[in-house]
Amino acid sequence: MKNMKIKQEHFIDYIRKNKTDHKEYIRIIRMLIKHADAVCFTIKPFLDTVDEFYHSIWSAMRFSVLDYGYAESAIDEAGKKSCMILLRTDYELYDFMQNRKNLFDFGQEDPYFGFALENPAFIKDGEVFCYTISHEEICLVTKSVYEQLCKISECIF
C-alpha cells in the first residue's frame, strides 16, 4: 500500500462547535463520498491478514476493498506507518458511513478480532482532500471542499 499523498492545497479545520445533527451529517457525508474515489481507514491496532476484515463486523464491505497494508497515513509522523485499508466509494461504504452518528463515530471494535476502523481520509485522484482524527474530533478539508460544505452546512470560520 502506498503512503497517503496529501493534496497540495490549504487545509481548513472543519470542527463543529456543536456536533452535527444526523440530517446534516448525512448531507456532509453524501457530498464527501460523491467527491471521493476512495476512503482510507486506519485500522487500530492492526490486521494480521485482510481475511480478518472479510470476516469482521464490517464484512459487508469486503468487496469494496481496493488495498490494505502498512503506510504513512495523513496524520502519521514521517517514517511512521499505520495499518490501513482502502475502500472504493460504493453503496456498502455509503451505507456504513450513513449509519454513523457523525464523522468521529469510529470507536466500535470487532468483538472477535479486536480491531476498529478510525480516522477516515477521503481521496480523489490519489490525493487526500479531507481527513479526520477521530479521537480528537477534528476534521480537516481543503479550501475548495470547505467552500462546497459551506453551501450545504453551517460553516464556523
Secondary structure, 3 states (H helix, E strand, C coil): CCCCEECCCCEEECCCCCCCCHHHHHHHHHHHHHHCCEEEEEEECCCCCHHHHHCCCCHHHHHHEEEEEEECCCCCCCCCCEEEEEEECCHHHHHHHHCCCCCCCCCCECCCCCCEEEEEEEEECCEEEEEEEHHHCEEEEEHHHHHHHHHHCCCCC
